Amino acid sequence: MNSQDVILGMLMKRSLTGYEIKQLFEELFSYFYSSSYGTIYPVLHRLEKEELLTKENVVQEGKPNKNVYTITEKGKSQFQTYLSSPMEWDNVKSDFLMRLYFGQYVGTEQVIAWLKKVQMQTQQHLDQLNATYSLYSKEMHPAQIICIQIGIKEFKAKLETIQEGLTQMEQIENEEKRD
């Protein structure tokens, strides 16, 4: 899976502007796929050169013109090739988990600080995902709903585990202070 696959998938439902694609990456897809803003437009340009999508310049009165991207038959075929390819295993790369794993070298207080920070961030992400789900759920296919529900449950499980870890680490910190 790469940005090309995700963009082609977005365009399967309807034509989108570059801004709309960027918004989907930031609002909905950011929970399941990581892509920087700087990669979107170069990928769109490359997809256009490869004739996987077309770009229509739409003139707007009183506003800057906008580019609307539409997937071509060749693009649909390319996207179907992606969907038919063997599924890649999810790769987890987490700076937080690496630091936590080596937390014995920084002390209990720092580990607690990391846990609290990630707890707050995870709660924010969960709240944002729930809000995004509320916005899009009526137009979602059941498979998309399952995808979002998995994300929500993963965030909830992470929060539960962090809370258990915080309780454990705070007990250790209290014991250290007594000694």
N, C-alpha and C positions, 0 to 999 in steps of 0.2 A: 504494500500500500504506500502511495506517495501522494503529494499534493495534486498531481495530475488526476489520479483516480478519484480523489475526493471532489475536485472541481467538476469533473465530468459527471459524477453522480448527482451533484447539486443541480446541474443543468438538465438532467433527465426529466425532471418534473416540469420545469418552465425556464424560459429565458431570464437571465439575471444581469444586473449591472455589476460592474466591478465592486462598487460600494456594497451592494447586497451580498455578494460573495464574501467580502471582507467581514461584514456583519455576522454572517452565518459562521464563519471561522471563529469569530470572537465570542458570539453568544451561545451557540449550540454545539458546534464541533470542538470547541476548545476543551471540553471534558473528555473527549475520546481521541483527539488527534492534535498534535502540536505542529503549528506552522506559523512562521513569522509573516508579518504584514509585507515585508520586503520580498517574499517569494511569490506572492499571489500574482502580481502583474507580470513579472517575467514568465511565469508558467502560462498565464493567459496568452501572452504574446507568442510563446512557443507552440501552444496548442492551435493557435490561429495559423501559424506558419505550416504546421503539420496537417492542416485542414480537418482538425478534430472538432473545431468550433468556428463559427463566424462571428464577426463583430459588426454591429450596425451603429453608426454614429447618429444619435437622436438629437435634433436641434430643439432646445427649450427656450421659450421666450422669457427673458429676464433672468435666466439662470445659465450657468455654463452647460455646454453640450454634455451628453452622457453617452457612454458606450454600453450597448446591450449585447450580451453574449448568448449565442444559441448553439446547442450541440448539433453536429452534423450526423449523417448516417454513419460515416466513418468513425466519428467520436462515440456514437452509441455502440458500434461494434467493438471498439477498443475497451469501452467500459464493461461490456458483457464478457470480454476476454479476462479482464481483472476479476469480475465476480466468479468466473469459472475456474480461475487459477487456484492452486492449493492455498489454504488459509495459513497465514503466518501466525506463529505463537505470539501472544502479547509480550512485549518487552517492557519491563519496569525499570526505569532509570530514575532513581530518586536520591537527590542530594540529602534530603531529610533522613531517609532510611540508612544511607551510608554513615552519616554523622551519628545517628542513633546507635548503629552497630558498634561504632568506635567510641561511644559515649563514656566508657570507663576511663578514658584518658583526659577528660575535661572536668569530671566531677558531677555529683548529683545535682547541684544547683543549676548548672548549665543545661543538663539534660531536661530538667523540669522546665526551664525557660523555653527550650526548643519544643517540648511537648505542648506547652501552652500556646506558643505562637502558631504551630501547625493546627492545633485544635481550633483556634480562632479562624485561621484561613480556610480550613476545611468546612467549618460551619458557614462561612460566607459563600464558599463555592456551592454547598448544598442548597443554601437559600436562593442563590442565583439560578441554579439548575431547576429547582422547583418553580421559580418564577418563569423561567424560559419554557418549561414544560407546560405551565398554565397558558402561556401565550400560543403555543403551537399545537397543543394536544388535539384540538378539534379537527385539524387538517392532517394529522399524522396517520400513517399506515400502522396496523398492529405491530409489525416488526420494529418500527421506529419507537413505538411506545415501550416495547420490551427493552430496547436499547437504553432508553432514558431511565426506565425503572431499574435496570442493572446498575447504572451510574449512581442513582439515588441510594440504592441499597449499599453499594460499595462505600459511599461517603458516610452513611450511617454506621456501617461496620467499623470504618476507620475511626470515627468519633468515639464509638463505644470502646474500642481497643485503646485509644489514646487516654480516655478517662480512667480505664483500669490501670494503665501504665502510670498515669499521674498519681493515682492513689498509692500505688506500690512505691514509686520513687519518693513521694512525700513522707511515707512511713520510714523509708531508709534515711531520708534527710533528718527527720526527727530523732531517730536513733543515733545518728552521727553527732547531733547537737548535744544529746544527753551524755555521750561518752567523753 
